[in-house]
Every structure is written in C-alpha cells, then in structure tokens.
Amino acid sequence: MLRPFGFGFDAMASRCEVRLAAPDEARARAWAQAAIDEVRRIEAKYSRYREDSVVAAINRAAGAAPVTVDAETQALLGYADALWRESGGRFDATSGVLRRAWDFRLGIVPDEAALDALRPLIGWQDVMRDGASLRLPRPGMELDFGGFGKEYAADRAAEALRTAGARHGFVDLGGDIRAIGPQPDGAPWSIAIQDPRDAAGTVAAFELSDGAVCTSGDYERFFERDGVRHCHVLDPRSGRSVRHWRSVTVVAPVAVAAGGYTTIAMLLEADAPALLDRTGLPWLAIGPDGALQASPGQR
Amino acid sequence: MTTSDASNASNAAGTDAACATLPAPRGGAPLAPALLAAALALPGVSAPVAAQAPPERAQLDVRWLHYQDSQPGLKRIRVDTPSIGLRVPVAGRWTFEGVTSYDSVSGASPRWHSSVSSASRMSDERTAGDLRVTRHWDRATLSVGGAYSSENDYVSRALSLRGSVSSADNNRTWSFGLGRADDRIDPVNRIVVDERRKTTDVLLGVTQVLTPVDIVQLNVTHARGSGYYSDPYKTIDSRPRERVQTAVLLRWNHHFQGPGATMRLGWRTYADSWDVRSNTLTGEWVQPVAGGWTLTPSLRYYTQSAASFFYAPVYDPTLGAPFPEGYLTDLGAPRSPDARLAAFGAAAIGFRVAKAIDRSNLVDFKAEYYEQRGEWRLGGPGTAGLAPLRATILQVGLTHLF
C-alpha cells in the first residue's frame, strides 16, 4: 500500500535527502516538497552568505544600533545561549569570525598574530540581547548559526513532513537526520555512521524510528598540513582546530539537541565522554586512534 | 443476581483497563540534558510523540479472563470470559475495532449478607459485542462506538461518541466523550417485567506532557441514570430510580531513565447521589527486562462509604433475615443489603508478565488477588459483620500484529 520514495536536494552546503513512504508518487512529492521548502526558508533566513538574511543584517549592524529580531530568531538566540552555557563557553555563536584567518580551500594555517587580531571579536557573553532587541557590541563581530541552524532545519522539515501527512520517513541534511516514524512495516530505519577515514565505509549503525541522529567529524571540511589535520571545528579560546575526535554521533529526540551535543563533544575533546554520559543520550565517538567509544547502552 | 452484576464485580476487582490508555512517557528522552529542554523550547521543534497516530498494523487479541470470588466457607461467583478483539487500520485515517466476548457465570448467588442459609446456586451466560470506528486527523480523533450485551434476563445497548484534540506541540491532549446506555431488565422471577434503565454520561479529560519523562492526566466523568436499579433476585432490595455519579481521575506516569522503568500512579475519587463516596489509589511499576520480558507488579487500595439506604446485617427481631430492623415501620423506603453498597475497604495485589516473542506476537499473563473487608475502610467505620470477600483474577492473552 505504501511505497518508498527518496528526494535528494542540495541545501546548506550539504547533500540532503527526504526519504518517506507514501501511497503514490504525487503525494510523496507534495509531502517532500513541504519539507524541502522549510529547509530553504531557514537557509534563506539564516545563511551568513546571503546579503538579505537575518544573520547578515545582524552582522552588518555590529558595533552600531541594535537590530530588532522576530520570535523565531529570538528563540534560536536563546538556544545559542543554552549551547554556550552547556559547553562552558566552548560553543560560541560568535566564533565564526575565525574563518577570516582560516582558509580550508587553500589549506593555510593562520599564524598567532592573525588569530590574536580576531580574538577580541569573539564573546557570546558580550552580545546584548533584550527581548526582540539584539546588538553585537563591537564592529566586526559576527553571529553564525552553524552548529544548530542545519539541525533546527532538520527538525522543522520533519515537522513539515508530518503536518503534510507523512507518517514514515526521515529528513537527512548532510548527515543530520531526523525521523518522523518507522518504515511502513514498523521496522526502524537503520542509520549508518560513516567511517571518518573512508568515505565509502561505515563503522556502526543506529536504529531509528523517531527522533534524531547527528554526527560531527573532523572529515567534513579539513586539510592536512605537515602531517596535522586541521578541521573546521574551531576552539574559540585558541582559535585553532579541535584535535581529539575523528567523529562524534549522538542520538536524541530532536536533531537540534543531538547536533548541539556532537559539536560540544568535538570542542570538549578528551573531556567529552563525561558530559555525554551525563546527558543519558546514546552516543558513539571515534577517537584519535580510530577506536570506538560509546555510551553505556551501546557498548 | 444478574450476570451483569457479576461482571461489574469482576470489573471492580479487576484491571483498570483505562490505565493502559495513558501513553508511556517517552523513553530514551532523559530529563537531565539541558540542551534538550532548550531545544524543545524552539518554535516547531517537538519531541516525537505518536499520541494521535493511527495504528499501522492490524491487531488480533485473544484473551481469557477467569474470575473467582469467595467468602469464608463458600465459593461464590465464578466467571469465565473468553474474548476476541480485532483492530484494523484502513487507509491510514480510519480504525475499525470490534470485540466480542462470552461470559459464563456460575456459582452461588450472593447471600443476603454473609449467612450461608440463603445462598442458592445460579448459572448464566452472557454474550457481548463492541464495535468502534475512529477517524484520525493529525491532531484529533473522533470515534463512534456501539455495544450490545445480552443474557437471559438483561439486555444492554450503548452508544458512545469520543474525541480528542492535541495541541500543536502534541504536549497536551483534550479528550471528551458522550455516552448513552439503554438497559432492559426482565428477571426470570417476573418480579418486574420489561423494566428499563437509561444512563447518559459525559467525560472531559486533559493529558499533559510535563517533561520528557512525566505525563499527567485528569479525567472527569459525570453520569445520570434513571430507571430500575434494584436487584430483582433479592427479597428486600428497593433502590432509588435515579442515580447521579461523578468521578475524578488523576494519573501520573513517570519514566525512570536508569532502570528504564515506568511508574504509574493513579487516584480516583467518586461520589454519587446514593451517598456512596469512594477513593481508589493505584500504583504500577512497569519494568522491561532482557529478552523482551516486561514485569508489572501492581497494588491497589479502595475505600467507600455505604449508600444511604444500605442496611447492615442486623435483622428485624420479629421477621428475621433478610428483613432489616424496623422494616415494617417504613415499608416504602429504599433499602438494599447488597454488599457492594456497604462501607468497606479493599486491597488488590497483582502481577503481570508479558513477553514479546517477536515483532508480531506478544503473550501476557496477569494474576491478581483482591480482598475486601468492612474494617479496611478509611475515613469512617466500615460495615460491621460483613464476611470478607476474596477474589482471584487470572487473565491470559495473545496479541498478534499482522
């Protein structure tokens, strides 16, 4: 009665897919489109690369007058604050300025002077938030929804899929996955975890019917220089790439929480297992030597 | 005694079927992670809840319930009820459900109170059928059901309408219900002929997800009935022809992350126009263990006050049993010696074992022991001189998903 369908698309600099079961192709398309539209809406609203985005407007006004933001943006800023608190300041939504010194395409490791110049522009605790009013206090400061924007889009797209009528399927935004229901026969989806050192290989799999699986890794955007791997997850204190984990995967009821913890775990490096265990969420991490570590239930 | 009374007795002593309808708190979602609470505060982000989801697979239930009660020195009512239920989802938006059951009741009809002399043997049979059609929307359901049961002296027909509406985040569900029952009583002793009893009931409820591991539910039910309530097989049994009943049920389910178990607590308080006031406390611990087994120990305590017209086993010195003291001085007054209208307390202890054999088959077995005594009442004296009533309930079931 229900047939499987998959719709691939590119968004948020990632390869994305909506997988679902529907009675016919017309409905499958309509349902998937509702999810894809929601992803595009969030991308347009919060991309730092788009001149007309909310984030671009906030960043342009850095050091100047406060900007007024809508309820959705306020809620996301509140979540950025929760990430900052939960990570002891490691997850900092203003640390995106470090990308000015890092060029992952050319593979240039910035020198200390370049990082020193940027460090004063980092500091979530200095961001002035008061209801709908938001102000980045210093010119040059930048806000960046990386680390939770894509995950939020996965949750919202899943909600759109469900509201449209789908009951079986998941949204995959570049590896950040949110499911809305099991396969039509009741069996969970099997979500494989990519091998961080072999793009075609997998290291483990999670069963998922509802809820989310997210993975952060050092293999998404990186370059190697003098035998050292520099990945895109940057520690706001040193301005340098994190080292410890090849990848961290977390299962949570919603993607924005799963993704938040994977990024925090990358940033906490060797201290991550203690925090992850405290959450009670299932997790799996691949260490510097390729060894697997996982939550008690997964071991 | 009519067999519907016997089933009522087994209901009062047996499982609270409605207890199972409260969804378990979402497992897997711990209370602790600060980020999860923050994430759920985001607009349009909600944790997975399948509250309104229609069932995906057809389900067949085959069940056998055995009830036996006794008073000291006397095995009383024995009820055996096999039943078959089928639930079929259609087009993802509809569910059709049907249950048919057959009771065979045998044993001694109740004594006036506790005396052995008047216990007579009885046996009866009852067949019952239930049909329900439910329409599912994304955040709402509406269902219409009909029920019919028949035994040689008692026919009951009921219609009900039920619905539910959930909030946008699925964390709150309002439910309502409206029911109407029309019973016909034609006792074999022809003490009355073609008597009727009509009952209308309404239900309002709200279920709220408080945290990822806590769900609470509040239900209020109100019923008004009029007609023949007396027991035609008791010599002295004349009850008012109106009954107004109100009950409030409060339930709390809490999931414990560590042991992966769910605690279910419930409190029900009830009052009616016959001056019966009752309170029920229930507790269950649902513990999944390895190998697909689930163990559920349960405890229940019940206490009630007597109906205003209940008469204790104190008989008229001239007329003797079953005539109450002063019977002749007030002939028209309502009176009943029915032990279920006495003041008493009761406790039940139960244990359910369920085993998921595979993704499609589940077997379960439940045993419960129930005992009621006048002196176990709380909040006032119990009816003195009532023999304790003990009951055992055994239930075995097989559920198959297609």
Contacts between the chains, C-beta under 8 A, distances in Angstrom:
chain1	res1	chain2	res2	distance
A	23	B	92	7.8
A	71	B	43	6.8
A	72	B	43	5.5
A	75	B	41	6.7
A	75	B	42	5.1
A	75	B	43	5.4
A	76	B	42	6.8
A	78	B	38	7.0
A	78	B	41	6.8
A	79	B	38	5.4
A	79	B	39	6.6
A	79	B	41	7.5
A	79	B	42	5.8
A	82	B	34	6.3
A	82	B	35	5.9
A	82	B	38	3.4
A	82	B	39	7.9
A	83	B	35	6.9
A	83	B	38	7.9
A	85	B	34	7.1
A	86	B	34	5.0
A	86	B	35	5.3
A	86	B	38	8.0
A	152	B	42	6.3
A	152	B	45	6.9
A	155	B	39	7.9
A	155	B	42	7.5
A	155	B	44	7.2
A	155	B	45	4.5
A	156	B	44	5.0
A	156	B	45	7.0
A	159	B	44	5.2
A	159	B	45	7.3
A	159	B	46	7.0
A	162	B	138	7.4
A	163	B	138	6.4
A	165	B	138	7.6
A	167	B	53	6.5
A	167	B	56	7.6
A	167	B	92	6.8
A	179	B	48	7.8
A	180	B	48	7.4
A	181	B	50	7.5
A	181	B	53	7.3
A	184	B	56	7.0
A	185	B	57	8.0
A	186	B	56	6.0
A	186	B	57	6.3
A	186	B	359	6.5
A	186	B	401	7.6
A	187	B	359	7.4
A	210	B	48	3.2
A	210	B	50	7.3
A	211	B	28	7.0
A	211	B	47	7.5
A	211	B	48	5.4
A	251	B	28	7.8
A	252	B	29	7.7
A	252	B	33	7.4
A	252	B	36	6.3
A	252	B	39	7.8
A	253	B	26	6.7
A	253	B	28	7.0
A	253	B	29	4.5
A	253	B	36	6.6
A	253	B	40	8.0
A	253	B	47	3.9
A	253	B	48	6.0
A	253	B	212	6.8
A	254	B	36	7.2
A	254	B	39	5.0
A	254	B	40	6.8
A	254	B	45	5.4
A	254	B	46	7.5
A	254	B	47	5.9
A	256	B	39	4.4
A	256	B	42	6.3
A	256	B	45	6.0
A	257	B	33	6.6
A	257	B	35	4.7
A	257	B	36	4.5
A	257	B	38	7.8
A	257	B	39	4.0
A	260	B	35	4.7
A	260	B	39	7.1
A	261	B	33	7.4
A	261	B	35	6.2
A	278	B	32	6.6
A	278	B	33	7.9
A	279	B	30	6.5
A	279	B	32	6.3
A	279	B	33	4.0
A	279	B	35	7.7
A	279	B	36	7.8
A	280	B	30	3.5
A	280	B	32	5.7
A	280	B	33	6.8
A	280	B	257	5.3
A	281	B	30	6.7
A	281	B	33	6.3
A	282	B	28	7.7
